[in-house]
Amino acid sequence: MKIVLAIVHDDDGNRVMSELNKEGFSVTKLATTGGFLKAGNTTLLVGTSKENVQTVIDIIKRKCMGRKQIITSPMPATGAAGVYAPYPVEVDVGGATIFVLDVERFEKV
């Protein structure tokens, strides 16, 4: 037995869950934050057999799109004087971080 733990962008979370459910996988969703932008993420937990791990990963890959996002980042306008002026920065967001873990025991009650 394995557990696939996938951290995905909030915009992709529902799409991934729907597709996993459609393919017969049970999914637990956790609202999480973190990463470079300290933005909202969705952490998905999927318990499955060793044989189905790649199927789960393939679904996540298909439904998690990488994309560009413009954020406003502070930049010192006067150096060490401590005055900051915001400026736009383009960053990559989306995709998924996936962990596959062994499960010693699994019970659904």
N, C-alpha and C positions, 0 to 999 in steps of 0.2 A: 504494500500500500504506500502511496506517495501523497504528499500535499503540494500543490502548486500554489505559490504565493506570488501574486502579480501586483505590482504597484503601477497604476496607470493614471493618466491625466483625467481629471473630473469629466471633461467633455467626452471621453471615450468610455467611461465606466459603464453606463447603461447599455451602450451598444455591445460591449463585450459580454456583459451579463446575459443579455437577451439571446445572443448567439450561442453561448454556452448552454443555457437552459433549453434552447431549441434542439441542441444536439444531445440532450439528456443528462447533462452534468448539473449537479447541485452546486450552488455558489453562495458563499457568505461574503457580504460586502461590509467593509469598514471604512468610515470617513477618516482620512488622515491628511496631515500637512507635512511639508518638508521640501527638501531639494533646494536648488539654487535660488528660486524665486520665493520660497516659503509659501507656495501656493497650495490650493486644495488638490489633494490626490484621492484616488479611490484604491484601497487595497482589497484585492479579491483572493479568497481562499477556496481552493477547489481540491477536494479529496477524490482520488482516482486510483485505478490500478496502474501498475508500472507500464503496462501495454498501451494505456491511453494518454500517457503524459505528453507525447509528441503531438497528438491530436489537440489537446488543450492549448499547448504552446502555439500551434499553427493558427488556431482560432484567435488567440490574443494578438498575434502578429498581424493577421488580416484586418482586425478591427481597431487597432491603435495606430493612428496616423501621426507622423511627425509633421510639424508645421512651424512656421515663423510667427513670432509675436513681438510687437513693439512694447517695450516697457520704458518707464521714465526713471532714469538713474541720476542721483545727485553727483555733481562734479564741482570741485572747488573752483569758484570763479576768480578768486583772488589769492590762490595758493594757501599759505599758512594762516591767512587772516580769518578763516573759518566761515566765509560767506559761500553758500552753495547755490548753484543754479541748475535746475533739472535739464536734462537733455535726453532725447529718445535713443534707445539702443535696441537693435533687433537681436533676438535670441531664439534658439531652437527649443520647442516644447513638444510634448507628446511622446509617443512611443511607450515602452514599458520596461520595467525592471522585473525580471522573473527569477524566482528561487524555486528549486525543486528539493523537497526534504523527505527523508524517510519517516514513515509513521510506524511506530511500534505497535500501537493499538488504536482501534477506531470503533466507536459505539455511537449509534444513532438511537436516542431514546425519545 
